[in-house]
Amino acid sequence: MAKEKEQDKQQDTKPQEELTEWQKRNIKFLKKKEAEELEKKKQQEKMRLERNPYAASQKQAEDDEDKDSKEKAADKASDKKKESSEFSEIVESDQPKPKKVKKPKEKKERSPLQKAIRHALPVLLGAVLVLAISIFLVSPLSKKKVITVEGGNRATQEDVLSASGISSSDYFFSLILNRSSYMHNILKNDKLIREAKMTYHFPNKFTIKIKEYNIVAYAQTDDGYQPILENGTRLGVVSSQDLPDNFLTINLSSEKEIEQLIKAFSKLDKSLVQQIQIVSSADSSTTSDLLNLEMHDGNTVRVPLSELDEKLPYYDKIKQNLTENSIVDMEVGIYTTTSTIESEAAAEKEKAQNEANADESQMESTDESTELTESNDTESQSEVSQEASATSTETDAVSDTSSTQQ
């Protein structure tokens, strides 16, 4: 089959000879004559079938059989063609494909000028780069930079740049290389800032992102209120208009106690800290760090500063059982009282103290009178002894004169 296909291809590929005009007419005439004869035969066959219907049906059956036989023969031929094509494909796949032989590339020889340029190219590029950098550093563009500060509520951009130490004469290369030192200067010089980070954006833009300490309380002074930050630092005095609606006031003079109080607040729940209105010293003679906390709900809590983060959380449970404004004393243990009870107790204590002082003064006056009588007795005794000594002296003198007269 493969050979037949090749032969057919060869025949198809052969160039067809050109026909003459007479040959073309002759072929046309023959085809026309053949068509007329075929048409004549069809007409005769049709007339014969019309005369004999049985012969027509037999003819139709023969035609159908011929058609079926032709279709079967065509199917068998197609199957054989498929088998032969599959076999030829298998044979072709089994045969090894010829390898392509690579031709060796011919190396082009460089001229001496090309070799010299190739060797001098790195040096030239380095020199051009150094020259470009030098020109750039001399130009004003090397000092031109755009700096923006983000994340600040109270710290302004001028304050941050001043604290960083960045000046207009600094090269922007120095900002890229020394970012950490500039950020350290911000944290060192501006106590309001907790974190600072600088990022570079091509070509000459810088962004400084900062995070500030929160204001946890205000210290009341003669001039106004001073904000106190999370790290215990006090800011400048602010006017009453700048104060929030609800804020915590700390009236402590010792900076150490304020820092300790801020640390204790950081360990407590924020909702509990927000209930405190004023913090002041209780001026206790027994507990030096006792604090007096005035709450927004009208209650008062007394608690030592050293035990604030341990005892104050109990206040949320205690206040649920309070029916009136009370005093929650956490100095020694935890108990509740009222200002009326404490004032009555203070009055009784003062009365007892006054009575004790009166008794002491009476005893002192009695002792003084006793001492006075004793001193009077001693004085009279001394006068008697002086008189007796004077009398004895006179008698001695009389006896001496009488003895001299004799």
Residue, then its C-alpha position, 0 to 999 in steps of 0.5 A: m500500500a505504501k508503494e502504491k501511495e508513493q506511485d500515485k504521488q509520483q504520478d500526481t507530481k508529473p507535470q501534465e502535457e498541454l492539449t491543442e485546441w483540436q484535442k480539446r474539441n475532440i474530448k468535448f465532443l466525445k464526452k457529449k456523445e457519451a452523455e447522450e448515449l447514457e441518457k438514451k439508455k436511461q430513457q429506454e430502461k425507464m420505458r421498459l420498467e414502466r411496461n414490466p413492474y416486476a422487472a422494476s422491483q427486481k432491478q431495484a433489489e439488484d441495485d441495492e445489493d450492488k450498493d451494499s456490496k460496494e459499501k462493504a468492499a469500501d469498508k474492508a479497504s478502509d480497514k486495510k488502509k488503517e492497519s497498513s498505516e498503523f503498521s508503517e507508523i510503528v515501523e517508523s517509530d522503531q527506527p532510530k532517528p538520525k542525529k543532527v551533527k552540530k557544526p563547530k562554530e568558528k571563532k572570530e578573531r578580535s582586532p587589537l583595537q577591540k582587545a584594547i577597548r575590552h581591557a580598558l572598558p572596566v576602568l573607563l566605567g569606574a572613572v565615569l561613575v566616580l566623576a558622576i558621583s563627585i559632580f552630584l555631591v558638589s551640586p545642590l541636588s545632593k543636599k535637597k531632601v523631602i522629609t515628612v513626619e507621620g503619626g504625631n498628635r502632639a509632637t509637630q514636624e518641627d519638634v521632631l526634626s529639631a530633636s533628630g539633629i537633621s539640618s538642611s546642609d546634610y547630604f541625603f546619603s548621610l540620612i540613609l547611612n545614619r538613620s539609626s543615630y537620627m532616630h536615637n536622637i529623637l527618642k533621647n531629646d523628645k520625651l513625648i515620643r516612644e518609637a521612631k522609624m525612618t524609611y527612604h523613598f527614591p530619589n530623595k524622600f524620607t518618611i519618619k513614623i513616630k508613636e507617642y506616649n499616652i497621657v494617663a493623668y494630670a498634675q494640678t499646679d498653681d499655674g494649671y494642669q501638667p499632663i503626665l505621660e506613661n513614662g512618668t514625664r511631665l509636660g508643659v502646663v495646659s489650659s483648662q480648655d485643653l483638658p478632656d471631659n474626664f481625666l485623672t488628677i494626681n496630687l503627689s509631690s514626689e516624682k518617684e511616687i508618680e513613676q511608681l503609681i504610673k507603673a501600678f496603673s499599667k498593671l490594672d484594667k483600664s476600666l478600673v483606672q478610668q473610675i479614679q478621679i483624684v489621687s492624693s497622699a493620705d498623710s498617714s503616720t503609720t503607713s507612709d505610702l498610703l494614698n487617698l483615691e477619690m472615685h467618680d462615683g463618690n466613694t473614697v479608697r485608701v490603699p498603700l501605693s506598694e499594694l495598689d495593683e493587688k488590692l484595688p481590683y477588689y473595689d469592683k466587687i465591694k462597690q456593688n454592696l455599697t448603698e451610700n457614699s463610703i470609704v473603703d479602707m485597704e490599709v490593713g485588710i479591707y473594710t468599709t466605713t463612712s465619713t460620719i462614722e469616722s468623724e464621730a470616732a475622731a470627735e470621741k478620740e479628741k475628747a478622750q485626748n483632751e481629758a487625758n491632757a487635762d488629767e496630765s495638767q492637773m497632775e503637773s499642777t499638784d506636783e508643782s504645789t508639792e514642790l513649792t511647799e517643800s521648797n518653802d519648808t526648806e527655806s524656813q528651816s534654813e532661816v531658823s538655822q541661820e538665826a541659831s548660828a547668829t545667836s551662837t555667834e553673839t553668845d560666843a562674842v559675849s563670853d569672849t568680852s567677859s573673859t577679857q575684862q576679868 
